């Protein structure tokens, strides 16, 4: 019985340490409004059932796999579900650094469905200097970037 209690204690300590170490080894920077939602939704859930989430506030977590090289007004989020989704600041009030690819990210925003026939207007997408060949995505489903937290590993 004593051996069982020792093994159980070690298992509990390891679980606590592994859960805490992830958060302690990340330095976070915040942009826009504070993220208040706790439930995390997957990109796959949104992309599979966009009407269910349309106009609703959601929170996603993942890694930045693409970013606007101009003003930082959009980013592509890979949440590990096998799908990526574009998050975008429609009014450019929330922007992220253009070198944030590969960083951890949490995004809170509203799910928007944009009909394919709606043209993305250039006058609503201003940029400063951009890299040659820079192309902004034109998704039909996106998440507005209301609040963003970017994290990088601390070694």
C-alpha positions, 0 to 999 in steps of 0.5 A: 500500500505504501508503494502504491501511495508513493507511485500515485504521489509521483504521478500527481506531481509529474502531472502538475509540473508538466501542466505548469511548465508549458505556461511558465516557458512562454512569454506572451504579448497582447494586442487588441481587447483582452481575451475573456473567453475560456472555451477553445473552439477548433478551426475544424469545428468552424470550417465544418459547421460555419453557420453554427458559429456565424456571428458568434465570438470564439477563441482559438489557440494554435501556431501562426503559420502565415501573417500579413507582411504589410500591416500585420492585419491578418494571420493564419492559425494552425490549431493542430486539428488538421485545418488552418483558418484566417483571422483578420482585423477588418478595420486594422485596429488590431495588428500583429508583428509581421515576423510572428510566424511560428509563434504560439497564438490565442485569438478571440473574435467573431466568425464571419462568413463572406459570400464568395461573390463579395469582392475584397475591396482594396481600399479597405486593405491598406498597407505600408511597405510590403514584400514583393509578391505579398498576397493577402488571402481572400477567405470565405470564412474568417475570424475577426481579430478582436483580441490576440495573444502571441507567445514565444518560448523562453529557453 
